[in-house]
């Protein structure tokens, strides 16, 4: 029944579109009725409806009259020109041969067609000159200005959009109903294009305070979306609650709630809320199949539902990427061999001295947690603990090595510098995505850690990668596959390690650090710690600064013994997290003498930290874009921002720290 109703509605729309085009081409009543008596029955299939010819002619004429009377005509200042009804005794215009009074004039409750419906069609049919004339005459219904504005925005004319839509909201906002929601959204999009963020904020504030309930809901939804994009989920939640209060039955609010929960990776709650909205909207008789399908998918997998819902607006290259991910999901893991690294002497054959500042072949210093570039002669030692086990290099299967050579010739950019995760400014692999086409035909590229590293970098660089569900759907599977390959090659009980100084190991180690960041963003706390521990096991030099992240995780979890053991692996460390993390852990363990001794050592190396921890208020220093200077105010400020809450939660420690540092 529903499909039949849909088909009938589509045929009726075809009739209206064809009729409006006919009227615009030749606005002659008699010619139009002649056309209608032939064309309308064919389009609607009236000849097959078991009606006699006279009845078909009557229906076609009546429908044509309704359409004509509702159609604004350019020659009449875009106002309709209703047909004059024939005199009662005159022949009926349908051609029945009966008098008008005995035929069509005898029809009760003649249907009416909204001129606004006709305007929706006119806006697609009018030439640019006629459209400008209609706008000058203020003939276009207000809610439909959004359709023109949307077209102009697609043509990259945001200034014209603002000039068109701002007057729409200049008057009392409580008189504008839900039909004006599209105009609100498009005006905000135009403000974004013009970088008029203050103007947009003032506009949304006004709508939230003065608008009708429908417009208030739309404005709060918009504000919630802005906060989601900024990662401010507390404010996003507050704005969502206001939107829900303004219009509790709005499907757009349902979409916003699933978006908010998916962005925070609260998938279990997103599933429950999707199930709630699905039942509620069904009870309300909501029949948008596309949106209901989205909710059904969200019940199963909210992240997948979000990707699917954005498919129409996503970069086609990312859609292709999604298809490739589906193909490689069932692909078996490749077997990586491990080759011992030859060294110049027996002493260096099994170990490498840990070195915070890694210098690559191009001479660029690694920026580990913001540490600035240094001269190799000035590089400080980070400890004397030597990695145990045998240093090895990853060796991909022969087929993967062959694939990598083809890939390197095609992929347009290189690797990030040293431990960085992004490319240098100006490098753009998405400008020409020929490599994506090649990828689609070669699922075996998923067997290469080197290629997986490039793909992870490419996703980092894509402008749409900030969407949490894009990261979850595309980046996480790559990182998890790399994890599984490494776990198979170097299980937890294997004493061998992968020195960063061996370049073939760098893609794998970079992928591990990316996996940690991804898990942290998705709130997978325990898994993130496991990834950090594995990264530190495989790369004891810790070029990525994983030890600092791991130390802070241990301290937040109350794992003080682990924190002390980690600090002892890196004596004389220049990272505040290690030096002062050891102090906090020892104090909480009741080992005050050792804590005081560790504090003296930490102060000798990084003297600014205690002041930034013990003062209630302190001004933020200027932060250099070049990195953080060990022992400087910038490093102390960043440590305060990261860990002050943990220090403050331990009774008496800040007072103790202040006493110990008073000269």
ROMIPA-727949 format. One record per residue (C-alpha): residue in one letter; x, y, z. Coordinates in nm, 2 decimals, decimal comma. Example, Ala and Ser with C-alpha at 12.3 -4.5 7.8 and 13.67 -1.06 7.14 Angstrom:
2
R resn   east  north     up
R    A   1,23  -0,45   0,78
R    S   1,37  -0,11   0,71
This chain:
663
R resn   east  north     up
R    X   0,00   0,00   0,00
R    X   0,28   0,24   0,10
R    X   0,47   0,18  -0,23
R    X   0,15   0,24  -0,43
R    X   0,09   0,56  -0,25
R    X   0,45   0,67  -0,31
R    X   0,41   0,59  -0,68
R    X   0,09   0,78  -0,71
R    X   0,25   1,08  -0,53
R    X   0,54   1,07  -0,78
R    X   0,30   1,06  -1,08
R    X   0,10   1,35  -0,94
R    X   0,43   1,55  -0,89
R    X   0,52   1,48  -1,25
R    X   0,19   1,62  -1,36
R    X   0,24   1,94  -1,17
R    X   0,59   1,99  -1,29
R    X   0,49   1,93  -1,65
R    X   0,19   2,16  -1,61
R    X   0,39   2,45  -1,46
R    X   0,65   2,42  -1,75
R    X   0,36   2,44  -2,00
R    X   0,22   2,74  -1,83
R    X   0,55   2,92  -1,83
R    X   0,61   2,84  -2,19
R    X   0,27   2,94  -2,32
R    X   0,04   3,11  -2,06
R    X  -0,28   3,05  -2,26
R    X  -0,58   2,90  -2,08
R    X  -0,74   2,72  -2,38
R    X  -0,41   2,58  -2,51
R    X  -0,33   2,46  -2,16
R    X  -0,66   2,28  -2,12
R    X  -0,62   2,11  -2,45
R    X  -0,28   1,99  -2,35
R    X  -0,40   1,88  -2,01
R    X  -0,69   1,66  -2,15
R    X  -0,43   1,45  -2,33
R    X  -0,12   1,46  -2,11
R    X  -0,26   1,43  -1,76
R    X  -0,46   1,11  -1,82
R    X  -0,15   0,95  -1,97
R    X   0,08   1,04  -1,68
R    X  -0,17   0,94  -1,41
R    X  -0,27   0,62  -1,60
R    X  -0,64   0,72  -1,59
R    X  -0,71   0,54  -1,92
R    X  -0,64   0,21  -1,73
R    X  -0,86   0,30  -1,43
R    X  -1,18   0,15  -1,58
R    X  -1,32   0,50  -1,62
R    X  -1,52   0,61  -1,92
R    X  -1,38   0,88  -2,15
R    X  -1,61   1,15  -2,03
R    X  -1,50   1,09  -1,66
R    X  -1,14   1,10  -1,76
R    X  -1,18   1,43  -1,94
R    X  -1,36   1,58  -1,64
R    X  -1,09   1,47  -1,40
R    X  -0,81   1,60  -1,62
R    X  -0,98   1,94  -1,67
R    X  -1,05   1,98  -1,30
R    X  -0,69   1,91  -1,21
R    X  -0,56   2,14  -1,48
R    X  -0,78   2,42  -1,35
R    X  -0,66   2,37  -0,99
R    X  -0,29   2,38  -1,11
R    X  -0,35   2,69  -1,33
R    X  -0,52   2,88  -1,05
R    X  -0,24   2,82  -0,81
R    X   0,05   2,90  -1,05
R    X   0,22   3,24  -1,01
R    X   0,28   3,39  -1,35
R    X   0,57   3,62  -1,44
R    X   0,35   3,84  -1,66
R    X   0,12   3,91  -1,37
R    X   0,39   4,02  -1,12
R    X   0,42   3,65  -1,01
R    X   0,06   3,63  -0,90
R    X  -0,18   3,36  -1,01
R    X  -0,44   3,44  -1,29
R    X  -0,74   3,23  -1,19
R    X  -0,96   3,10  -1,47
R    X  -1,30   3,26  -1,50
R    X  -1,57   3,00  -1,45
R    X  -1,80   2,96  -1,76
R    X  -2,16   3,08  -1,72
R    X  -2,39   2,82  -1,58
R    X  -2,57   2,76  -1,91
R    X  -2,25   2,77  -2,12
R    X  -2,09   2,44  -2,24
R    X  -1,86   2,29  -1,99
R    X  -1,49   2,34  -2,06
R    X  -1,41   1,97  -2,01
R    X  -1,57   1,89  -2,35
R    X  -1,85   1,68  -2,21
R    X  -2,12   1,87  -2,41
R    X  -2,31   1,93  -2,09
R    X  -2,37   2,28  -1,95
R    X  -2,12   2,39  -1,69
R    X  -2,39   2,39  -1,42
R    X  -2,47   2,03  -1,50
R    X  -2,11   1,92  -1,52
R    X  -1,79   2,05  -1,36
R    X  -1,98   2,34  -1,20
R    X  -2,17   2,08  -1,00
R    X  -1,86   1,95  -0,82
R    X  -1,86   2,02  -0,45
R    X  -1,55   2,09  -0,25
R    X  -1,32   2,18  -0,54
R    X  -0,97   2,09  -0,42
R    X  -0,71   2,37  -0,38
R    X  -0,34   2,36  -0,45
R    X  -0,10   2,57  -0,24
R    X   0,09   2,84  -0,44
R    X   0,39   2,76  -0,22
R    X   0,40   2,41  -0,36
R    X   0,40   2,56  -0,71
R    X   0,68   2,80  -0,61
R    X   0,90   2,51  -0,51
R    X   0,88   2,40  -0,88
R    X   0,91   2,75  -1,01
R    X   1,24   2,81  -0,84
R    X   1,39   2,53  -1,04
R    X   1,23   2,64  -1,37
R    X   1,27   3,02  -1,37
R    X   1,57   3,17  -1,55
R    X   1,81   3,39  -1,34
R    X   1,66   3,71  -1,46
R    X   1,30   3,61  -1,38
R    X   1,42   3,49  -1,04
R    X   1,58   3,82  -0,96
R    X   1,26   4,00  -1,06
R    X   1,05   3,77  -0,83
R    X   1,29   3,85  -0,54
R    X   1,27   4,22  -0,61
R    X   0,89   4,20  -0,60
R    X   0,91   4,00  -0,27
R    X   0,69   3,74  -0,44
R    X   0,88   3,43  -0,32
R    X   0,74   3,28   0,00
R    X   0,98   3,34   0,29
R    X   1,04   2,97   0,38
R    X   1,14   2,90   0,02
R    X   1,42   3,16   0,02
R    X   1,63   2,88   0,17
R    X   1,61   2,69  -0,15
R    X   1,76   2,98  -0,35
R    X   2,01   3,04  -0,08
R    X   2,12   2,68  -0,08
R    X   2,18   2,70  -0,46
R    X   2,38   3,02  -0,41
R    X   2,59   2,86  -0,14
R    X   2,67   2,57  -0,37
R    X   2,79   2,83  -0,62
R    X   3,01   2,97  -0,34
R    X   2,82   3,30  -0,30
R    X   2,79   3,32   0,08
R    X   2,76   3,70   0,07
R    X   2,45   3,69  -0,15
R    X   2,31   3,42   0,09
R    X   2,35   3,65   0,39
R    X   2,19   3,95   0,20
R    X   1,90   3,73   0,11
R    X   1,83   3,56   0,44
R    X   1,91   3,82   0,71
R    X   1,60   4,03   0,64
R    X   1,40   3,71   0,69
R    X   1,50   3,70   1,06
R    X   1,49   4,08   1,11
R    X   1,14   4,09   1,25
R    X   0,97   3,90   1,54
R    X   1,12   3,56   1,55
R    X   0,83   3,40   1,74
R    X   0,62   3,43   1,43
R    X   0,85   3,20   1,23
R    X   0,76   2,83   1,24
R    X   0,94   2,51   1,16
R    X   0,93   2,59   0,78
R    X   1,21   2,85   0,84
R    X   1,45   2,60   0,99
R    X   1,63   2,54   0,66
R    X   1,69   2,91   0,62
R    X   1,84   2,93   0,97
R    X   2,08   2,65   0,89
R    X   2,19   2,79   0,56
R    X   2,24   3,14   0,70
R    X   2,47   2,98   0,96
R    X   2,66   2,79   0,69
R    X   2,70   3,12   0,50
R    X   2,84   3,29   0,82
R    X   3,09   3,00   0,85
R    X   3,20   3,05   0,49
R    X   3,26   3,42   0,55
R    X   3,42   3,35   0,89
R    X   3,16   3,57   1,06
R    X   3,16   3,36   1,38
R    X   3,07   3,65   1,60
R    X   2,77   3,73   1,39
R    X   2,66   3,37   1,39
R    X   2,69   3,35   1,77
R    X   2,48   3,67   1,82
R    X   2,22   3,54   1,57
R    X   2,19   3,20   1,75
R    X   2,17   3,36   2,09
R    X   1,88   3,58   1,97
R    X   1,70   3,29   1,82
R    X   1,75   3,08   2,14
R    X   1,60   3,37   2,34
R    X   1,33   3,50   2,11
R    X   1,24   3,24   1,85
R    X   0,94   3,01   1,83
R    X   0,99   2,67   1,99
R    X   1,07   2,52   1,65
R    X   1,34   2,78   1,58
R    X   1,47   2,76   1,93
R    X   1,52   2,38   1,89
R    X   1,70   2,44   1,56
R    X   1,93   2,70   1,71
R    X   2,01   2,49   2,01
R    X   2,08   2,20   1,78
R    X   2,32   2,41   1,59
R    X   2,50   2,53   1,90
R    X   2,53   2,17   2,02
R    X   2,68   2,07   1,69
R    X   2,94   2,36   1,71
R    X   3,04   2,23   2,06
R    X   3,07   1,88   1,93
R    X   3,31   2,00   1,66
R    X   3,51   2,18   1,92
R    X   3,52   1,87   2,14
R    X   3,34   2,05   2,43
R    X   3,10   1,78   2,51
R    X   2,97   1,93   2,83
R    X   2,84   2,24   2,65
R    X   2,72   2,02   2,37
R    X   2,52   1,82   2,61
R    X   2,37   2,13   2,77
R    X   2,27   2,27   2,43
R    X   2,12   1,93   2,33
R    X   1,91   1,93   2,65
R    X   1,77   2,28   2,56
R    X   1,69   2,16   2,21
R    X   1,51   1,86   2,34
R    X   1,31   2,08   2,58
R    X   1,21   2,31   2,30
R    X   1,09   2,03   2,07
R    X   1,09   1,68   2,23
R    X   0,94   1,51   1,92
R    X   1,18   1,65   1,66
R    X   1,36   1,38   1,46
R    X   1,65   1,62   1,42
R    X   1,70   1,62   1,79
R    X   1,71   1,24   1,77
R    X   1,99   1,26   1,51
R    X   2,17   1,51   1,73
R    X   2,16   1,29   2,03
R    X   2,30   0,99   1,84
R    X   2,57   1,22   1,70
R    X   2,67   1,35   2,04
R    X   2,69   1,00   2,19
R    X   2,88   0,86   1,89
R    X   3,13   1,15   1,91
R    X   3,21   1,05   2,27
R    X   3,22   0,69   2,17
R    X   2,94   0,61   2,42
R    X   2,82   0,34   2,17
R    X   2,62   0,14   2,42
R    X   2,41   0,44   2,52
R    X   2,38   0,55   2,16
R    X   2,23   0,21   2,08
R    X   1,98   0,24   2,36
R    X   1,87   0,59   2,26
R    X   1,84   0,49   1,90
R    X   1,61   0,21   2,01
R    X   1,41   0,46   2,21
R    X   1,38   0,71   1,93
R    X   1,29   0,43   1,68
R    X   0,99   0,32   1,89
R    X   0,88   0,68   1,97
R    X   0,89   0,80   1,61
R    X   0,70   0,50   1,50
R    X   0,43   0,57   1,75
R    X   0,41   0,93   1,63
R    X   0,36   0,80   1,27
R    X   0,69   0,93   1,14
R    X   0,75   0,78   0,80
R    X   1,08   0,90   0,66
R    X   1,23   0,56   0,56
R    X   1,58   0,70   0,53
R    X   1,59   0,83   0,88
R    X   1,42   0,53   1,03
R    X   1,68   0,31   0,85
R    X   1,95   0,52   1,01
R    X   1,81   0,46   1,36
R    X   1,78   0,08   1,29
R    X   2,15   0,08   1,19
R    X   2,24   0,29   1,50
R    X   2,08   0,02   1,72
R    X   2,34  -0,22   1,58
R    X   2,64   0,00   1,53
R    X   2,62   0,38   1,59
R    X   2,96   0,45   1,44
R    X   2,87   0,27   1,12
R    X   2,53   0,44   1,11
R    X   2,70   0,78   1,13
R    X   2,93   0,70   0,84
R    X   2,64   0,58   0,63
R    X   2,44   0,89   0,71
R    X   2,72   1,11   0,59
R    X   2,79   0,91   0,27
R    X   2,62   1,16   0,04
R    X   2,84   1,45   0,16
R    X   3,16   1,26   0,22
R    X   3,46   1,29  -0,01
R    X   3,41   1,01  -0,26
R    X   3,77   0,90  -0,19
R    X   3,67   0,83   0,17
R    X   3,37   0,63   0,05
R    X   3,60   0,42  -0,17
R    X   3,83   0,38   0,13
R    X   3,54   0,25   0,33
R    X   3,48  -0,01   0,06
R    X   3,84  -0,12   0,07
R    X   3,83  -0,16   0,45
R    X   3,53  -0,39   0,41
R    X   3,73  -0,61   0,17
R    X   4,04  -0,64   0,38
R    X   3,85  -0,71   0,71
R    X   3,86  -1,09   0,64
R    X   4,21  -1,09   0,50
R    X   4,45  -1,32   0,69
R    X   4,75  -1,17   0,87
R    X   5,09  -1,17   0,69
R    X   5,39  -1,32   0,85
R    X   5,67  -1,08   0,93
R    X   6,02  -1,20   0,98
R    X   6,27  -1,05   1,22
R    X   6,63  -0,98   1,12
R    X   6,90  -0,92   1,37
R    X   7,06  -0,57   1,34
R    X   7,43  -0,59   1,28
R    X   7,64  -0,36   1,49
R    X   7,99  -0,23   1,49
R    X   8,09  -0,39   1,82
R    X   7,97  -0,67   2,05
R    X   7,88  -0,41   2,31
R    X   7,64  -0,24   2,07
R    X   7,51  -0,55   1,90
R    X   7,25  -0,63   2,16
R    X   7,16  -0,28   2,30
R    X   7,13   0,08   2,21
R    X   7,18   0,38   2,44
R    X   6,84   0,54   2,50
R    X   6,83   0,88   2,34
R    X   6,55   1,13   2,38
R    X   6,65   1,33   2,07
R    X   6,64   1,12   1,76
R    X   6,81   1,28   1,46
R    X   6,69   1,14   1,13
R    X   6,91   1,12   0,81
R    X   6,79   1,47   0,71
R    X   6,91   1,61   1,04
R    X   6,57   1,70   1,17
R    X   6,53   1,65   1,54
R    X   6,23   1,46   1,67
R    X   5,98   1,67   1,86
R    X   5,90   1,44   2,15
R    X   5,61   1,59   2,35
R    X   5,71   1,93   2,23
R    X   6,09   1,92   2,30
R    X   6,26   2,17   2,07
R    X   6,53   2,09   1,82
R    X   6,87   2,07   1,96
R    X   7,23   2,04   1,85
R    X   7,35   1,67   1,87
R    X   7,65   1,79   2,08
R    X   7,42   1,94   2,34
R    X   7,18   1,65   2,37
R    X   7,12   1,56   2,73
R    X   7,12   1,20   2,85
R    X   6,79   1,06   2,96
R    X   6,93   0,77   3,15
R    X   7,17   0,48   3,16
R    X   6,92   0,19   3,15
R    X   7,01  -0,03   2,86
R    X   6,75  -0,22   2,66
R    X   6,76  -0,59   2,71
R    X   6,73  -0,85   2,44
R    X   6,82  -0,84   2,07
R    X   6,76  -0,54   1,84
R    X   6,58  -0,66   1,53
R    X   6,44  -0,52   1,21
R    X   6,09  -0,61   1,08
R    X   6,11  -0,78   0,74
R    X   5,78  -0,80   0,54
R    X   5,70  -1,10   0,32
R    X   5,85  -1,10  -0,02
R    X   5,51  -1,03  -0,19
R    X   5,46  -0,73   0,04
R    X   5,80  -0,59  -0,05
R    X   5,71  -0,61  -0,42
R    X   5,38  -0,43  -0,35
R    X   5,56  -0,16  -0,15
R    X   5,78  -0,08  -0,44
R    X   5,48  -0,02  -0,67
R    X   5,31   0,18  -0,39
R    X   5,61   0,41  -0,33
R    X   5,62   0,50  -0,70
R    X   5,25   0,59  -0,69
R    X   5,19   0,74  -0,35
R    X   5,25   1,12  -0,39
R    X   5,40   1,21  -0,06
R    X   5,66   1,08   0,18
R    X   5,67   1,00   0,55
R    X   5,63   1,24   0,84
R    X   5,96   1,38   0,98
R    X   6,09   1,16   1,26
R    X   5,83   1,10   1,53
R    X   5,58   1,36   1,40
R    X   5,24   1,23   1,29
R    X   5,16   1,49   1,02
R    X   5,33   1,59   0,71
R    X   5,51   1,91   0,64
R    X   5,30   2,21   0,53
R    X   5,21   2,19   0,16
R    X   5,21   1,81   0,13
R    X   4,87   1,69   0,00
R    X   4,80   1,34  -0,10
R    X   4,43   1,40  -0,15
R    X   4,46   1,66  -0,43
R    X   4,52   1,37  -0,67
R    X   4,37   1,05  -0,52
R    X   4,48   0,82  -0,80
R    X   4,65   0,61  -0,53
R    X   4,30   0,54  -0,38
R    X   4,19   0,38  -0,71
R    X   4,51   0,16  -0,71
R    X   4,43   0,07  -0,35
R    X   4,09  -0,05  -0,44
R    X   4,23  -0,31  -0,68
R    X   4,50  -0,43  -0,44
R    X   4,38  -0,55  -0,11
R    X   4,72  -0,72  -0,05
R    X   4,85  -0,37   0,04
R    X   4,69  -0,42   0,38
R    X   4,97  -0,67   0,45
R    X   5,23  -0,40   0,45
R    X   5,30  -0,20   0,77
R    X   5,47   0,06   0,56
R    X   5,15   0,11   0,35
R    X   4,93   0,10   0,66
R    X   5,15   0,38   0,80
R    X   5,10   0,59   0,49
R    X   4,72   0,53   0,50
R    X   4,70   0,63   0,86
R    X   4,89   0,95   0,78
R    X   4,66   1,02   0,48
R    X   4,36   0,99   0,71
R    X   4,51   1,22   0,96
R    X   4,56   1,48   0,69
R    X   4,21   1,45   0,54
R    X   3,99   1,75   0,64
R    X   3,70   1,53   0,73
R    X   3,92   1,31   0,96
R    X   3,81   1,52   1,26
R    X   3,47   1,35   1,25
R    X   3,49   1,08   1,53
R    X   3,30   0,82   1,33
R    X   3,53   0,87   1,03
R    X   3,83   0,80   1,25
R    X   3,65   0,50   1,41
R    X   3,54   0,35   1,08
R    X   3,86   0,40   0,88
R    X   4,16   0,47   1,10
R    X   4,09   0,23   1,38
R    X   4,07  -0,09   1,16
R    X   4,41   0,01   1,01
R    X   4,57   0,05   1,35
R    X   4,42  -0,26   1,49
R    X   4,54  -0,46   1,19
R    X   4,89  -0,33   1,25
R    X   4,86  -0,42   1,61
R    X   4,77  -0,78   1,52
R    X   5,06  -0,81   1,28
R    X   5,30  -0,69   1,55
R    X   5,15  -0,91   1,82
R    X   5,20  -1,21   1,59
R    X   5,56  -1,12   1,51
R    X   5,66  -1,01   1,86
R    X   5,44  -1,15   2,13
R    X   5,45  -1,03   2,49
R    X   5,71  -1,29   2,60
R    X   5,95  -1,21   2,31
R    X   6,26  -1,02   2,45
R    X   6,35  -0,87   2,11
R    X   6,29  -0,51   2,04
R    X   6,26  -0,27   1,75
R    X   6,50   0,03   1,77
R    X   6,36   0,35   1,61
R    X   6,71   0,41   1,46
R    X   6,63   0,13   1,22
R    X   6,41   0,30   0,96
R    X   6,22  -0,01   0,85
R    X   6,08  -0,02   1,21
R    X   5,94   0,33   1,21
R    X   5,61   0,27   1,04
R    X   5,52   0,00   1,29
R    X   5,62   0,21   1,59
R    X   5,44   0,52   1,46
R    X   5,12   0,30   1,40
R    X   5,14   0,19   1,77
R    X   5,15   0,54   1,89
R    X   4,86   0,64   1,67
R    X   4,67   0,34   1,81
R    X   4,72   0,47   2,16
R    X   4,60   0,81   2,07
R    X   4,29   0,67   1,90
R    X   4,21   0,45   2,20
R    X   4,24   0,74   2,43
R    X   4,01   0,95   2,22
R    X   3,75   0,67   2,22
R    X   3,77   0,64   2,60
R    X   3,93   0,29   2,59
R    X   4,15   0,35   2,89
R    X   4,27   0,00   2,97
R    X   4,34  -0,08   2,60
R    X   4,53   0,25   2,56
R    X   4,76   0,16   2,85
R    X   4,82  -0,18   2,70
R    X   4,92  -0,02   2,37
R    X   5,16   0,22   2,55
R    X   5,32  -0,07   2,74
R    X   5,37  -0,26   2,42
R    X   5,52   0,04   2,25
R    X   5,76   0,09   2,53
R    X   5,85  -0,28   2,53
R    X   5,92  -0,28   2,15
R    X   6,10   0,06   2,15
R    X   6,28   0,10   2,49
R    X   6,44   0,42   2,37
R    X   6,08   0,56   2,37
R    X   6,13   0,81   2,09
R    X   5,75   0,90   2,11
R    X   5,76   0,99   2,48
R    X   5,52   0,71   2,56
R    X   5,67   0,69   2,91
R    X   5,52   1,03   3,00
R    X   5,17   0,93   2,89
R    X   5,20   0,59   3,07
R    X   5,33   0,75   3,39
R    X   5,03   0,98   3,41
R    X   4,79   0,69   3,34
R    X   4,95   0,49   3,62
R    X   4,92   0,78   3,86
R    X   4,55   0,85   3,78
R    X   4,48   0,48   3,83
R    X   4,67   0,47   4,16
R    X   4,93   0,23   4,02
R    X   5,21   0,39   4,23
R    X   5,44   0,09   4,23
R    X   5,43   0,07   3,85
R    X   5,49   0,45   3,84
R    X   5,80   0,41   4,05
R    X   5,93   0,12   3,84
R    X   5,87   0,32   3,52
R    X   6,06   0,62   3,66
R    X   6,35   0,40   3,75
R    X   6,38   0,28   3,40
R    X   6,45   0,64   3,30
R    X   6,67   0,80   3,56
R    X   6,76   1,17   3,51
R    X   6,47   1,21   3,27
R    X   6,40   1,56   3,13
R    X   6,02   1,50   3,11
R    X   5,84   1,65   3,40
R    X   5,59   1,36   3,40
R    X   5,86   1,11   3,49
R    X   6,07   1,33   3,73
R    X   5,77   1,46   3,93
R    X   5,55   1,16   3,87
R    X   5,81   0,95   4,07
R    X   5,79   1,21   4,36
R    X   5,41   1,18   4,37
R    X   5,41   0,80   4,36
R    X   5,67   0,77   4,64
R    X   5,48   1,02   4,86
R    X   5,15   0,82   4,81
R    X   5,33   0,50   4,90
R    X   5,45   0,65   5,23
R    X   5,82   0,66   5,13
R    X   5,87   1,02   5,23
R    X   6,25   1,00   5,25
R    X   6,28   0,86   4,90
R    X   6,02   1,11   4,78
R    X   6,22   1,40   4,92
R    X   6,54   1,27   4,76
R    X   6,36   1,22   4,42
R    X   6,22   1,58   4,46
R    X   6,57   1,72   4,51
R    X   6,69   1,55   4,19
R    X   6,38   1,67   4,00
R    X   6,42   2,03   4,12
R    X   6,79   2,03   4,01
R    X   6,68   1,94   3,66
R    X   6,34   2,10   3,63
R    X   6,32   2,38   3,90
R    X   6,00   2,56   3,78
R    X   5,75   2,28   3,83
R    X   5,69   2,32   4,21
R    X   5,60   2,68   4,17
R    X   5,34   2,60   3,91
R    X   5,19   2,32   4,12
R    X   5,17   2,50   4,45
R    X   5,04   2,84   4,35
R    X   4,66   2,87   4,33
R    X   4,67   3,12   4,04
R    X   4,95   3,17   3,80
R    X   4,96   3,34   3,46
R    X   5,01   3,12   3,15
R    X   5,35   3,19   2,99
R    X   5,39   3,24   2,62
R    X   5,40   2,90   2,45
R    X   5,64   2,87   2,16
R    X   5,52   2,70   1,84
R    X   5,87   2,55   1,81
R    X   5,83   2,33   2,11
R    X   5,88   2,32   2,49
R    X   6,21   2,40   2,66
R    X   6,30   2,15   2,94
R    X   6,31   2,33   3,27
R    X   6,12   2,63   3,13
R    X   5,80   2,80   3,23
R    X   5,62   2,66   2,93
R    X   5,70   2,30   3,04
R    X   5,59   2,38   3,40
R    X   5,26   2,52   3,28
R    X   5,18   2,23   3,06
R    X   5,25   1,98   3,34
R    X   5,03   2,19   3,57
R    X   4,75   2,17   3,32
R    X   4,79   1,79   3,28
R    X   4,83   1,68   3,63
R    X   4,75   1,94   3,89
R    X   4,41   1,77   3,97
R    X   4,59   1,45   4,06
R    X   4,84   1,63   4,29
R    X   4,56   1,83   4,45
R    X   4,36   1,51   4,52
R    X   4,64   1,38   4,75
R    X   4,59   1,53   5,10
R    X   4,88   1,74   5,22
R    X   5,12   1,69   4,93
R    X   5,10   2,04   4,79
R    X   5,18   2,19   5,13
R    X   5,47   1,93   5,17
R    X   5,59   2,03   4,82
R    X   5,59   2,40   4,92
R    X   5,78   2,33   5,24
R    X   6,04   2,13   5,07
R    X   6,10   2,40   4,81
R    X   6,12   2,70   5,03
R    X   6,47   2,83   5,04
